[in-house]
């Protein structure tokens, strides 16, 4: 029986995403006929919670999250004490003191890497590898990769299996157009990876990243191929319980309270929702936090604490507190019971980075509300675009007046937009804007379209914006806006959403539609999820989902079937073995 080794030196606590990831992949491997071997941190006490027949070795003394990495460290350059290089000069010290401090730093770095290599050796001496075995490190950093290479260079028996290592974090900041300004880091990282390859030229080492966007960063180095690897979810999410169609829409903010998760935006969302009593009681906000006083209530009643799967919370409750962290089974109930996942994440920090909670929400059949211009919005943008294209085919069109646009529209950043004005035709309830990206426009940009609606007197009745990226199949990008019933004039404002670089939009087209067949005189503007161009849009997007509750529920359930299959742990195992094959 071949072995699947999962080496996770960051597996310290029971619960959390490290534990779930390893557990689900190894269970899938065992069901497929593999013998599971798990290497964890020495502080991990998972033995009694795992199947008795699994081989478990708590051997690692350090986790991945260290100051020696680009992401978590003090330096923006990779640390490789075997390559040399000058230490950081903080000034005010003698040359001898600087040399001594530099020696101490390098000694600590080398000690840590050699201890990583020694931990790997202990595990493989206890559980020797054989032909056909596979070794998977689900979470690794560029620093740990050097320790792995040192181990494989010195311990020849470990070169028998294929090795698979995955990055959860990128080394370049921001969005693709910002990468050109980080050439120093790119060159340093390339030298770092070339050193790794030179140490182990004969080892079958396969690199992965959790998203295609992250994989493309490591592909830029041109050293190792890097493939995107589906993130595994708990198979039990397929057993989503039936919700309460008569109760409020359950909006869930899951995970810990952290700045990068945009928790500071929550107060603004709550204050806005409190103005109409959470859309007349049709919305209920569930927030995971360590303490109930971490949750703002913004004029609404104080949060009530409840268990994750509780369906007996009083109907008048607007905000519910769920403790953090949760045991695995309770966390699963929280995700499975969500109608909507609310993600107030920092869109720049998550431009390429994966959110495991979003993967779980979409796999469980929940709708999501996410920020534009990042990986989270990319996960649902295509489904929404297909929905808008279907509306354009099926809804009754309304003839436009004075809506001529140039063949190519050139627009700069938000300070140098392009404008188009037109009249609002009577009977139109929706406005669709579509365009294609001209060939000369650099990859990674997003277009921001803002619509200002006015009446006969020139008063502004409504202002709304959408952010669109390019589509993988080169089809037209598309956005939709609800028309104000009293609107008579429209001003369309096109700009580069995040940069001052000019972008060219071609085949810009405006379509007016009439929502004859939709209750309330307006149609759903999205499909599985809704994308916020600004953080101020989140409350209205939640109201939109509550207004068309059945549409979003059905769409999310349909979307989740294929999404769940792609992220099933057995598919992760298949990708690993296919790559090795």
KALINFEN-V618109 format. One record per residue. PHI is phi as a letter, one per 30 degrees, with the letter a starting at -180 (999 if undefined). Layout:
((PHI) (PHI))
//
This chain:
((999) (d) (c) (c) (c) (c) (c) (b) (d) (c) (d) (c) (c) (d) (j) (i) (d) (d) (d) (d) (e) (d) (d) (d) (d) (d) (d) (d) (d) (d) (d) (d) (j) (c) (c) (d) (b) (c) (c) (b) (d) (d) (d) (d) (c) (c) (e) (d) (c) (c) (e) (d) (d) (d) (d) (b) (b) (d) (b) (d) (c) (b) (c) (d) (d) (b) (d) (d) (c) (d) (d) (c) (d) (d) (c) (c) (c) (d) (c) (b) (d) (d) (c) (i) (j) (d) (d) (d) (c) (c) (i) (i) (b) (d) (d) (d) (d) (d) (d) (d) (d) (d) (d) (d) (d) (d) (d) (d) (d) (d) (d) (d) (d) (d) (d) (d) (d) (d) (d) (d) (d) (e) (d) (d) (d) (d) (b) (d) (d) (b) (e) (i) (d) (b) (b) (b) (c) (d) (b) (b) (c) (d) (d) (d) (d) (d) (d) (d) (d) (d) (d) (d) (d) (c) (b) (d) (d) (d) (d) (d) (d) (d) (c) (b) (b) (b) (c) (c) (b) (d) (c) (c) (c) (i) (c) (e) (d) (d) (d) (d) (d) (b) (d) (d) (d) (d) (d) (d) (d) (d) (d) (d) (d) (d) (d) (d) (d) (d) (d) (b) (d) (c) (d) (d) (c) (c) (c) (b) (b) (d) (b) (e) (d) (d) (e) (d) (d) (d) (d) (d) (d) (i) (c) (c) (d) (b) (c) (d) (b) (e) (d) (d) (c) (d) (e) (d) (d) (d) (c) (d) (d) (d) (d) (c) (d) (d) (d) (d) (d) (d) (c) (c) (c) (c) (j) (d) (d) (b) (e) (d) (c) (i) (d) (d) (d) (d) (e) (d) (d) (d) (d) (d) (d) (d) (d) (c) (h) (h) (h) (i) (i) (d) (b) (b) (c) (c) (b) (c) (a) (d) (b) (d) (d) (d) (c) (d) (c) (h) (j) (d) (d) (d) (d) (c) (d) (a) (d) (e) (c) (d) (c) (c) (d) (e) (e) (d) (d) (c) (b) (b) (c) (b) (d) (b) (d) (c) (e) (e) (d) (d) (d) (d) (d) (d) (d) (d) (d) (d) (d) (b) (c) (c) (b) (c) (d) (d) (d) (d) (d) (c) (e) (b) (d) (d) (c) (d) (d) (d) (e) (d) (d) (d) (d) (d) (j) (d) (d) (b) (b) (b) (d) (d) (i) (a) (e) (d) (d) (d) (d) (c) (d) (d) (d) (d) (d) (d) (d) (d) (d) (d) (d) (d) (d) (c) (d) (d) (d) (c) (d) (c) (b) (h) (c) (d) (b) (d) (d) (b) (c) (c) (b) (c) (d) (d) (d) (b) (d) (c) (c) (b) (c) (a) (d) (c) (d) (d) (i) (d) (c) (b) (b) (c) (b) (b) (a) (c) (d) (d) (e) (d) (d) (d) (d) (j) (d) (b) (c) (c) (c) (c) (c) (c) (c) (b) (c) (d) (d) (i) (d) (d) (c) (a) (b) (b) (b) (b) (c) (b) (c) (d) (c) (d) (c) (i) (d) (d) (d) (b) (b) (b) (b) (d) (d) (d) (d) (c) (d) (b) (b) (b) (b) (c) (c) (c) (a) (d) (d) (b) (b) (d) (e) (d) (b) (c) (c) (c) (h) (d) (b) (c) (b) (c) (b) (c) (d) (d) (c) (c) (d) (i) (i) (b) (c) (d) (c) (b) (b) (d) (b) (b) (c) (c) (d) (b) (d) (d) (d) (e) (d) (d) (d) (d) (d) (e) (d) (d) (d) (c) (e) (d) (e) (d) (d) (d) (d) (d) (d) (d) (d) (d) (e) (d) (d) (d) (d) (d) (c) (d) (e) (d) (d) (d) (d) (d) (d) (d) (d) (d) (d) (d) (d))
//
